[in-house]
Amino acid sequence: MENKNEIFKILLGKIREIVDKQLSLTRKEKLKAICKLLKENVPYYDWVGFYLVDKTKEKELVLGPFEGSETEHVRIPFGKGICGQAAETGKTFIVQDVSKEKNYLACSPKVKSEIVIPIFKNNEFIGELDIDSHKLSPFTNEDKEFLEKTCEIVSKLL
């Protein structure tokens, strides 16, 4: 990617447009559109999905809209895997090499790295954005900042 920050700036504008202006779309359709936008425009975002807090079961995430291969991880308890750790701590996790991570839930043998960004609304953890890459060490601070801004925008939907 030549100018990552420029691409991220354009994508943030498109994400705001999906959230604020696509009035004919449901919340689920908007989240799916955001996943598709990210996966199609960032070459190393190979799986993009949202996990949301299950309001009927405390301390459990449920898979929401996503783009990429099917995953068996449709429910994840807080603390389990990278997604569960992000849910438990409320912190962004960047794992540049998942093979070195002890508490990792493998979705596919192709996945080499992962970034998970928590989503908050009114200071309450409500979900997260999970991105897997088939490349080692692709995620930079620019990705982290861009995806955290993305999650701020997405929080309006949830």
Secondary structure, 3 states (H helix, E strand, C coil): CCCHHHHHHHHHHHHHHHHHHCCCCCHHHHHHHHHHHHHHHCCCCCEEEEEEECCCCCCEEEEEEEECCCCCCCEEECCCHHHHHHHHHCCCEEECCHHHCCCCCCCCCCCCEEEEEEEEECCEEEEEEEEEECCCCCCCHHHHHHHHHHHHHHCCCC
